[in-house]
């Protein structure tokens, strides 16, 4: 599933072309792609469907109008890009604009969804702070961990605690900060928590710079592949040698997810 860097990459690639555009038709190719509304409902709530802004919240692409937002979740295999030709196989939805541009939502597994909300309140209720946002300070992060007696890997994946992190970047951040994924959150020393805070931000910023990670389903944005896979230190490296301690990388299940770690990561 695309994580924060991949979703941010999509936003970065479509934002400039979308701002100022006006939607004239929303067409569902896959009937369930519009989760809580129908096309006619969208235009009833947006008599002027002009796009004012495009940004990201958690793993959602947020398209803003004057009185509402369209929130798009890519889920496992969703891809969002402009196309001038015939809609490709596995297209779930098409967005037509006054300028004649067409935005394609392609989704092989059909889990991706469009949501229509008045504002961000519904999404904010279910998600914690943005790890690259101003509200994600070291002390706030420490308080989240100290007040939860939980497996640290599971906590990092919990969107209600921290928004946008997923399996790849959780493993990379834990490795970089030297924390075993089976550590208990409230047992991790404050200084090490601060180190993890720095690691999360470093890993995410670097991944965004490289347009995300190309692994299995998320393959490209407007024809461009993310190349952060070349920068991974631990994820997907089972049986290879850890660059930090020169021992073999191990794969286990943590929080029902395949998890990569090394013996140099300390259990707390």
QUIURPE-V489372 format. One record per residue. N is the residue number from 1. RES is the residue in one letter. PHI is phi in degrees with one decimal (NA if undefined). Layout:
<<N & RES & PHI> <N & RES & PHI>>
This chain:
<<1 & X & NA> <2 & X & -55.1> <3 & X & -105.3> <4 & X & -48.9> <5 & X & -61.8> <6 & X & -68.7> <7 & X & -66.5> <8 & X & -62.9> <9 & X & -62.3> <10 & X & -60.9> <11 & X & -57.0> <12 & X & -60.6> <13 & X & -85.3> <14 & X & -107.9> <15 & X & -56.8> <16 & X & -62.1> <17 & X & -78.5> <18 & X & -92.5> <19 & X & -61.0> <20 & X & 93.6> <21 & X & -74.7> <22 & X & -121.5> <23 & X & -77.0> <24 & X & -111.0> <25 & X & -158.1> <26 & X & -111.6> <27 & X & -119.8> <28 & X & -88.5> <29 & X & -85.0> <30 & X & -98.2> <31 & X & -54.6> <32 & X & -91.5> <33 & X & -66.3> <34 & X & -88.4> <35 & X & -70.9> <36 & X & -122.0> <37 & X & -162.6> <38 & X & -117.3> <39 & X & -54.0> <40 & X & -64.2> <41 & X & -64.8> <42 & X & -58.7> <43 & X & -76.3> <44 & X & -65.8> <45 & X & -89.8> <46 & X & -136.3> <47 & X & -60.5> <48 & X & -117.0> <49 & X & -84.6> <50 & X & -86.2> <51 & X & -83.7> <52 & X & -95.3> <53 & X & -162.3> <54 & X & -137.6> <55 & X & -149.3> <56 & X & -124.9> <57 & X & -134.1> <58 & X & 57.2> <59 & X & -104.9> <60 & X & -101.1> <61 & X & -90.2> <62 & X & -108.1> <63 & X & -105.8> <64 & X & -100.7> <65 & X & -117.8> <66 & X & -62.7> <67 & X & -121.1> <68 & X & -162.8> <69 & X & -133.2> <70 & X & -108.4> <71 & X & -106.0> <72 & X & -115.0> <73 & X & -111.8> <74 & X & -73.3> <75 & X & 53.9> <76 & X & -73.6> <77 & X & -132.3> <78 & X & -69.5> <79 & X & -136.2> <80 & X & -127.1> <81 & X & -161.0> <82 & X & -82.1> <83 & X & -146.7> <84 & X & -100.1> <85 & X & -94.5> <86 & X & -66.4> <87 & X & -60.3> <88 & X & -72.6> <89 & X & -57.9> <90 & X & 72.6> <91 & X & -70.3> <92 & X & -97.4> <93 & X & -154.0> <94 & X & -130.9> <95 & X & -116.0> <96 & X & -102.6> <97 & X & -117.8> <98 & X & -58.3> <99 & X & -79.1> <100 & X & 83.8> <101 & X & -66.7> <102 & X & -130.3> <103 & X & -100.8> <104 & X & -102.3> <105 & X & -111.8> <106 & X & -104.6> <107 & X & -153.9> <108 & X & -60.4> <109 & X & -90.8> <110 & X & 63.4> <111 & X & -97.2> <112 & X & -67.2> <113 & X & -142.3> <114 & X & -106.3> <115 & X & -125.3> <116 & X & -112.1> <117 & X & -130.1> <118 & X & -72.1> <119 & X & -157.4> <120 & X & -86.2> <121 & X & -55.1> <122 & X & -60.6> <123 & X & -71.7> <124 & X & -63.0> <125 & X & -61.8> <126 & X & -102.6> <127 & X & -130.6> <128 & X & -80.7> <129 & X & -66.9> <130 & X & -74.4> <131 & X & -65.5> <132 & X & -109.1> <133 & X & -93.2> <134 & X & -64.7> <135 & X & -80.8> <136 & X & -93.4> <137 & X & -86.9> <138 & X & -60.4> <139 & X & -69.5> <140 & X & -63.5> <141 & X & -63.0> <142 & X & -61.2> <143 & X & -65.2> <144 & X & -61.2> <145 & X & -72.4> <146 & X & -69.9> <147 & X & -91.8> <148 & X & -127.7> <149 & X & -91.6> <150 & X & -136.9> <151 & X & -59.4> <152 & X & -65.1> <153 & X & -64.4> <154 & X & -62.0> <155 & X & -65.8> <156 & X & -63.8> <157 & X & -83.8> <158 & X & -76.6> <159 & X & -65.3> <160 & X & -75.5> <161 & X & -98.0> <162 & X & -140.8> <163 & X & -88.8> <164 & X & 99.9> <165 & X & -73.6> <166 & X & -135.9> <167 & X & -62.3> <168 & X & -62.2> <169 & X & -77.8> <170 & X & -67.0> <171 & X & -61.1> <172 & X & -64.5> <173 & X & -68.5> <174 & X & -66.1> <175 & X & -64.3> <176 & X & -63.8> <177 & X & -96.2> <178 & X & 73.3> <179 & X & -109.5> <180 & X & -67.6> <181 & X & -63.5> <182 & X & -94.1> <183 & X & -65.8> <184 & X & -94.0> <185 & X & -54.9> <186 & X & -81.9> <187 & X & -102.2> <188 & X & -76.8> <189 & X & -58.5> <190 & X & -55.8> <191 & X & -61.6> <192 & X & -73.7> <193 & X & -62.7> <194 & X & -62.0> <195 & X & -65.3> <196 & X & -65.0> <197 & X & -56.2> <198 & X & -63.3> <199 & X & -65.1> <200 & X & -58.6> <201 & X & -67.5> <202 & X & -63.1> <203 & X & -62.9> <204 & X & -66.1> <205 & X & -62.9> <206 & X & -67.4> <207 & X & -64.9> <208 & X & -63.1> <209 & X & -59.0> <210 & X & -96.2> <211 & X & 64.0> <212 & X & 84.1> <213 & X & -109.4> <214 & X & -92.8> <215 & X & -138.8> <216 & X & 61.6> <217 & X & -89.1> <218 & X & -83.9> <219 & X & -109.6> <220 & X & -164.6> <221 & X & -127.6> <222 & X & 48.5> <223 & X & 87.2> <224 & X & -106.1> <225 & X & -85.6> <226 & X & -74.4> <227 & X & -120.5> <228 & X & -70.2> <229 & X & -56.0> <230 & X & -72.4> <231 & X & -102.2> <232 & X & -63.4> <233 & X & -98.9> <234 & X & -132.4> <235 & X & -64.5> <236 & X & 75.9> <237 & X & -103.2> <238 & X & -51.2> <239 & X & 86.1> <240 & X & -88.2> <241 & X & -95.2> <242 & X & -62.7> <243 & X & -71.8> <244 & X & -87.9> <245 & X & -121.5> <246 & X & 65.6> <247 & X & -108.5> <248 & X & -77.4> <249 & X & -71.9> <250 & X & -112.9> <251 & X & -119.0> <252 & X & -135.4> <253 & X & -101.7> <254 & X & -134.5> <255 & X & 54.3> <256 & X & 63.9> <257 & X & -121.3> <258 & X & -60.1> <259 & X & -130.7> <260 & X & -109.2> <261 & X & -154.5> <262 & X & -133.4> <263 & X & -66.7> <264 & X & -79.2> <265 & X & -89.6> <266 & X & -84.0> <267 & X & -89.0> <268 & X & -111.5>>
